[in-house]
Amino acid sequence: MPRRYVQTARAEAAQETRRAILDAARATLLGDGPLTVGIGEIAARSGVARSTVYAIFGSRAGLLAALSDDVLHGAGLDEVIDAYFDPDPVRAIERSFHAATRMFAADREAFARMQVLAKI
């Protein structure tokens, strides 16, 4: 049986780069001054080339979608989804409402700025 070749170090490095870019995008989103999320600034903050950001996320829109997903899941989206699927409909509504409230409160500033970006 042929031995399977796994590039663990490379996969970990790619994951670290992706995380660094998302962290830089978040810092840019929450920074002082005008609300801009430029690829050049994010690349510089994360220590990678602009082409690396595009290679990982495809576009600015792809990066913003990944950032939104990261913020949502980090703030508790999984709890909201779990509550939504409660078999008791009344309890599902109550749990969903409370979970969503906790989620938005957990990262209020990021959600507010993402809503503004969505409108722009």
Residue, then its C-alpha position, 0 to 999 in steps of 0.5 A: m500500500p502506498r504511503r500517503y503524503v500529508q503536508t501538515a506544516r504547509a496546511e498549518a502555515a496556510q491556516e495561520t496566514r488566513r487567520a492573520i489576514l482575517d485578524a488584520a481585516r478585523a483590526t482595519l474594520l474596527g480602526d479609527g477614522p473612515l470606514t474602509v477595508g482596503i486590501g492593501e492595508i490589510a495585506a500590509r497589516s498581516g505581513v503578506a502580499r496583496s496577491t496572497v489575500y486575493a489567492i486565499f479569498g478571491s476578491r475583496a467581497g470574498l474577504l468581507a464574506a469570510l470576515s463576516d462569517d468569522v465574526l458571526h461564528g465567533a460571536g455565537l451563530d452556532e448557538v442561534i442555529d441550535a436554538y432555531f432547531d429546537p423541536d418545541p416552537v415556542r422554546a425555539i423562538e425564545r431560545s433563538f431570540h436570546a441567543a441572537t441577542r447574546m451574539f450581537a451583544a458579544d461583538r456589537e461594534a463589528f456588527a454595526r460596522m459590517q452593517v454600514l459596509a453592507k449598505i455602502 
